Amino acid sequence: MWAEWAKINVAMCFTVPIFWRVVRTPETERDKKAIAFALRALHERLAIAEARLEKAEWLAGPSLTLADIQFGHVLFRYFDIDIERPDWPRLNEYNDRLMMRPAFREHVAISYDELRATPL
């Protein structure tokens, strides 16, 4: 359930509407209103995860699952890009737990510089 939720509700609300518009689009061409609108929609979904993580250490329960990888890869980029975001104490802790895992750092939390419209 949570793996599908992360894939459909979170990744689809983030990847094109936000990530592409912030990272893949030159700053002078960004549609700031569209980004703000997409962030509001994404934040509604992230509020669900924030509440869920009050009850469980990982998205689907007490152990890391595919749901955490599907959700975590989006969170890595969400927290990495220059956007306005609310304070998410549980999502921040969750992201920190993911980043403590060597396999996550090696295979998920990797550079995406080649995707940037303007190199750093």
Beta strands, then each sheet from edge to edge (+ up, - down):
end
